Amino acid sequence: MNQVIKRKNDINEMLKAFDSIADYDEHGQKYYFVFQDKKRGGQWTLMKTGNKWSIHGKGKDYCDAEEIFLTSEEVVRFIWKNRSAVNQKRKMLYKKEPVRT
């Protein structure tokens, strides 16, 4: 899987492999991926429960009232809009993985 999002097709690959790159919340029964919200100065959480996608933003001076549910097309647009921050987080995670030989 490509570690950097350069095309929208890269987002589709990321979403297919989401369960393997995201953390899992046992209590909430969902996968989640947290990355920087560069526009508002906080963080975004992208979540997947079954086949449903949602986002939630939180920062020092703000907190979204609730999760915002997105269609498949909307989640692709959301990631594309925030690809710089998503790429930054994915690169950081990739560096932490042990090298396989």
N, C-alpha and C positions, 0 to 999 in steps of 0.2 A: 504494500500500500504506500502510495506517495505521501511523504511527510509534509509537503507544502501544497497549499491550495493555489493553483495557478489558473485553473479553468473550473467551470461549474461542474464538469464531469468528475473532477477530483472531490467535490463535495458529495456527490452521489456515492463514490467509493467510501468516503469517510462514514457516511450514514449507514451503509451496509455493514461496516465493521464497528459500529458505535459501541456495541456491547463489549468489545475487546479493548477499546481505548478509554472507556468511561469507568467511573467508580460506580459501585452498586450500593443503594440504600436499602438495607434489609427491611427496615421498619416501613418505609414508604413504598417498597416493592418497585423501585425505578432505578434506571441508570441515569447518571448525571455527569456533566462535563462543565467545569467552572473555568472561565477565562475573563480577562480584563474588559471592562466597559470603558473604552477610551473616551467616549463622548461625555459620559456623566461622572467619570472618575471613581467608579466602583467595580462591581463584577457582575457578569452575566452567568446564569446557570441554565444550560440547555439540558432538558430532561426527556427521557423516553420511557413511557409506561406501555408495555405491549407494543402496539403500533401507533400510539398517540405521542405527539411531540408537544413540548411546552417550554416556555422560557420564564425566567424570573430575574429581575434586576435588584441589586442591593448595593448601597454605598454608605458613606459616612453621613450624608445629608439627605438620603432618600431610601425608600424601600417600596417596591411595587406592592400594591394591595394584595395581589394574588397572582397565581400562575396565569400566563397568557397561552392559550392553546393555539397551535399553528397547523395549517394544512402542510402536506409534503412540499408543495410549491413555496409556501411562505417560509418554511424552515430553510430551504435552499437559498432564498433571497436574504434571509437573516444572516446566515453564515457567510454568504458572499459579501454582504455589507460589512461584516466584522471579521473578514478573513485575516487581516493583519494580526489581530489579537489571538484568533484561533491558531494561526500558524505559529505565533510566538509560544503559545502554550504547548502545542504539539511538539515543537522542537525541544522544549524543555523536558517533556516527558520522554522523548526519544533518547535524549542524552542520559537519562536515568536508567534505561533498560540495559541489562548486561549484554555484552557482545557475545553472540552465539557463533560457535565454530563447528 
